[in-house]
Amino acid sequence: MTEQQRGPESEQWRGMTPEDRGLTAPMIDDVFDALADWRRRAACQYLESCEKSGVSVERIADVVAERGRNSAVADDETTPEAVAEALVETHLPMLDRLGVLDFDERSEAVHYWGIATVEKWADHADAVSQRNDF
């Protein structure tokens, strides 16, 4: 994968949409990496449904934690605090690096760019699980 497809891992592209970055369509491996964790899938699905351009990590964590509690995910992983910590430390930076969203670590604001391929596969993974188990 070239650097342009993957994107630099620096502040150079922060705040730019995937189109601004010269990314046309996500590589399929990147899509599956993005959706490999239940928290990332739930966050992408929530952000897809939002009408706001910027959402706080706290709000995303509340929604993701609620989805986790309604599934077969272990209880200790579904507290809003545990989800927020995992989102900030691991999941949102990864989705940012892949160009799915923009995560500002200082303000903890998330801006979602809407990538149809990610949304399609997230919905498919949800449908296949039958009970929304992640």
N, C-alpha and C positions, 0 to 999 in steps of 0.2 A: 504494500500500500504506500502511495507517495505521501509526502508531507502535506500537499494540498488536499488530498482526500481525507487524511486523518486530522489535519490542522495542527498548528503549533501548540505546544503545551505552555504557552506564556500568556501574558496580558495583552499581547499584540492584537488579538481579534476580539477582545472583550466588548460586548455590546453590539456586535455585528450579527446580522441574520445569516443563516446558511447561504443565502444567495449572495450577500455582500462578501462572504468568504470565498466565493467561487465554487461552492459545493452545490451540485445540481441534484443528486439523489444519493441517499445514504447507501453505503456498501452494506450488503445483506448481513455480513458478519457483525458490522457495527450495530445494526438493528437488533440482531439477536443478543448481542452483548448488552445493549441498552435495556432489553426486556427480560433478561435472565433472572432478575430478582423481583419478587412480588412488590416490594416498595417502589421500585422504579416503574413497574407497570401501572400500579395504582396512581402514582404521581402523574404519569403521562395522561392517563385517562381522566383524572380530575382536571388537569390543566387544559385538556382538550375541551372540556365542558364549560370552562370559565369564560365569562365575557370581559373580564378585566385583563389589562395588558400586564399588570404586575401583581404578583401574589406573594404574601409573606410565607416564609418557611413554617412558621407556627400554624398557619391555616392549612397548608398542605399536610403537615404532620398530623393535625387533628383528623382530617379526612382519611388519610392513609391508615392511621391507627384504627379508626372506626371500621374500615374495610377489613383490616387484619383481624379485629375482634369478631367479625361476622364470618370468619373462615376458620380453617383448621390450623392457623399459625399459632405457635406457642404464645401463651399469655405474656411472658416477660418481654417479648418482642413487639407487643402491640400497645404499649403505653405511649401517649403522645411524646413524652420526654425521650424515650428510647428511639422512637421513630425519628424525631427531630435530630437527635444526635447522629443517627445513621445517615440521614439525608444530608446533613451539613458536612460530615466527615468523608462520606464515600459516594453516595448516589447522585446528588446534584452536581458535584464537580465532574463526575464521569459523564453525565448527560450534557453538561456544558462543553466538555472537551469533544464530545461526539457531534456537537452542533445542534442538538435537539432543543436546547433552551439556553438562556443566559442566566447565570447565577452570580449575583453580586454578594460575595462573602461578607463585605463590610456592613451592608444594609440588610442582608439576608432576604433580598428581594429576588423573585424569579420571574423571568419573562419567557413565555413559551412561544415558539415560532411556528408550531403546527406543521408537522411532517406527515403527510398522508401514509407513507409506508409504515412508519412507527405506529400510527393510530390504527391502521388496518390489522397489523400483527398483534397489537395489544388487545384489540377487541376479539380477535380470533383466539388468542390464548385464554381470555376470559370465558369465551363461549365453550371452548373445549373442556374447561375445568368443571362445567356443569353446575357447580355449587359456588362459584366464585372463590374456590380454594386456590390459594396462590401456590 
